[in-house]
Amino acid sequence: MVVPDVLPKAQFEALKQAIIESGLECRSHQQGDTITTRLAVGPELLRQVPALAQLIESAWWTGLMAYVASTRAKPLYYIQAIAGGVADGPADPQLELHSDTFQPSLKAWLFLTDVPDDGRPLTYVAGSHRLTPGRIAWERRKSIEIDQADRLSQRGSLRVRPDELPTLGLPQPTHFAVSANSLVVADTCGFHARAPSDRPTLRIELWAYSRRSPFLPWTGLDLMAWRPIAIRRAQWLGSIVDWLDRRGWKKQQWHAAGPWRDVVRP
């Protein structure tokens, strides 16, 4: 789903400027030749940018997120900068078409910068979020062959080749080259990827993420959606993984990158 011109132009520019000027600490992570930097949206940022709080807590926004995610659980929010083709490394694995999981899950992007055709835009295979008999059979076959699959498929993010799509009754992916102030919302049970590019790219966005257990028989009743908790979860998640990393129980992949404004300013 694509929503252009989410905010009036002056309001959007003020929101964008306030976000970019934030001096809050952020984290970065390299995957292939791409570096992603994230600033967790928490109470401090929402106090600095009240228009951001107003937007993500508005009825139309929360309703759209809940509809696509199939749950009223609150998403995690980050301000995110994705710099593609800027680091030494293999190809970005996010350029491969993949599904995040087998159940409904949400990712949403409010783009703060333009994303042209050659700017590694989101691509999505229309209708691929539907668990048709063909898709279910494909999931089963992939699970049986998982020992021969790549690492990310083994972690549950199954890769699909473009030539497999017709056998599933699916079209080739659509590229979502959009202008700043556009919102793209997707069920990432469907097949999606970043499009490749022959040049270094940078896009900046408000990013939302929600994936709830598929085994809960209700859409609400989520303690994590209570506002005092919901607005802190993204920050708490980073701190929890830091704590686990210090004890050798889990590897922290996201490392301190300094103040946000120093990362995103040209």
N, C-alpha and C positions, 0 to 999 in steps of 0.2 A: 504494500500500500504506500502511495506517495502523496504527500500533502505539501504543495508548494506555498510559498509566502505565508509561513506559519504566523509570523508577527508582522505588524506594520513596520515599514522600513526603518523609521527613526528608532522605534523601540528595539528592533533587532540589532541595529548598529550599536546602540547603547549597551545592550546585553553582551554582545560580542566583545566590545572594548573592555567592559568591566571584568569579564572572564579572563581575557588575555593579560590584563594588568595584575592579576592575582599573584601575590608573592608566596603563596602556600607551597609547601614541599610536595614534589611529585616523584613518581617512580618510572623506570624505563625497563624494557625487556627487548632483547634481540631475538628474532626468529628468521633464519635465513639471512637475506640481505636487507631486512626491514627492521627498523627500530620503532617500537610503539612506546609512547610516553603517556602516562595516565595520572590525572589528579582526581582523587576520590572526592565525590560530592558529599560533604558533611555539613554540620552546623555552622562552621566558620565561613565556608564559601557561601552558604545560603544567607548568612547575615551580611556578607559583603555584597552579594548580588541578589537582593530580594526579588527582582523580576524573575530570576531563575526558580526560586521557590514557588512563586505565584504560578509559573508556567507548569511545572511538573506536578503541582497539586491541584490544578484546575480539573473540573469535572470531565471536560471533553478529552483531555490528555489521559487521565487515569482510566477513563472508560475505553479508550482505544488500546492502551497497553493491556488491560485485562481481557479485551476481546481477542487480541492476537495471541496472547500467552495462554488463554483458556484457564486463567486463574486470577483471583483478585489479590494475590500476593504482590507486594510492592517490588518493583525492579531495583537492582543496584544501579547507581548512576556514577559515571565518570566523565570528566572532560578528557578528551583523548586526541593525541596528535600521532598520525601514522606517517612515517617517512620511509618510503619504499625505494629500493635500489640505491641506498646510501652507505651500506656497510659491506665489508668483506664477508662472504658466506655463500652458501648454495642458494638456489631459488627459494623464495618465500613459499612455505607450504600452504599458505592461505590462498595461493593462486590456483590450487587444485579444487575442483568441484567436490563438495563434501556435505554431509549432514552432521549437525552437532549432536543429535541424539534421536532416539526412536519415538519420543513423545513430544507434544507441543511445547515449544520453548520460544522465547522472545528475544530478539535483538532489534534495537531501534537507534537511528542516527539522526540527530538534528545537525545538519552540516553548517558550520560557521564559516566555511570557505567553499568556493566553487569546486566541483569535482568534474573535470572535463573527461571526454572519452579516453584520453591518454593519461588520466590521473589515477589509474587503478580503481575505477569505480566498483561498487558492489554489482555483482551479477547474480541472478536468481532464476531458477528453472520454474516457470509458472506451473502450478498444480502439483508440484513435487512434495508438498506437505501432506497430501492425502495418502492414507495407508490403504491403498488399493490391494487386491490380491496379488498383483504383480510385484508391488513394492514389498509386501510382506514376504513373498517368496525370495526376492532379492536380498532382503535383510537376513533371512535364514541361511541362504547360501553363503553370504559373506561371513556370517558368524562361524560356519563350519570350516571355512578356509582361513580363519583369522590368523593362524600360526604363520602363514606365508605373506601376511599383509604388512604394510608399513606401520611404523610406531604409532602414528596418530589414529589410524584405523583400529589398532589393537586397544587403544584407550577409549574407543567408542565413537570416534568421529570418522565414520566410514566414508572413504573416497569412492567417487564414481567417475568413470571415463565418459567423455562426451558421446562416444559411439555406443554406449550402453543405453542412453536415454531413449532412443526410438523403441528399443525392446520393452521399455517400461511404459510406452505410450506417452512419452513426454517430449516437449519441444526443446530446442537449444536454448541456452540461457539468455535472458534479457539484461542488457547493460543499463544501469541507472546512473547515467551522467546527469547531474543535477546542479542547480545553482545554489549558492548559499541561501540559508533561510528555508531550506526544504527539509521535510521530515520523511524518512523512509522507515517503515515498520515491517518486519518480516517474521514469520514462523520459521525458525531455523532447524526444524525437523526437515524442512525442504532443502534441496540442494542449492548451494550458494558458494561464492568465492569472490576474491578480488580479481578484477581483470588485469592481465599483464600490461606492461608499458615498457617502451624502449628508453625511457628517461627517468631520472630521479623524480620522485613525486612527494608531495606533502598535502595532507588534508587534516583539518581540525574539526572536531565535532563533539557534541554532547552525545554520549553513548549510554544506552539503557540495556540491561541484561536481566532476564528472569527465566529460571528453570526450576520448576517445582517437581517433587516426587510424583511419578505417574500413578502411584499406588494409593494415593489419598482419594477417598470417594466424595470429596466436596471441593468447591472452588474457593471458599473463604476460610473463616476460622483460623487465621494465620497470625500468631503472636508477633512474628517478625514484621507484619504490616502496621503495627502500632507505631505512630509517628516518632516518638522518642527513640525507638529502636531502629525503625526503618531508615532514618536519615543518618544513622551512625554505622550501619552494617558494612558499607564499603570500606570505611576506615578500620573498623574492627577486624575485618577479614585480613587485611594486610598485617596488622599487629599480631593476630593469632598465628599466621604463617611464620612471621619473624620469630615468635616464641618457640614454635615447633622446630624451626631451622637451627636455633641456638642449641637445642637438645639433640640434634641429629635425627629427628623423626620425620622431617619433611624438608625438601629443598625449596628455598625461596628463590623464585625465578625473577622477581621484580626488585630492582636495586635503586637506591636513592639517586636522584638525578638533579637535585637542587631546586631552586624556586621555579615555579611554572613559567613566569614571565620571561625568565632567562632562556628557557628552552624554546619557546614558540616565537619570540621576536626574531625578525630577520637578522 
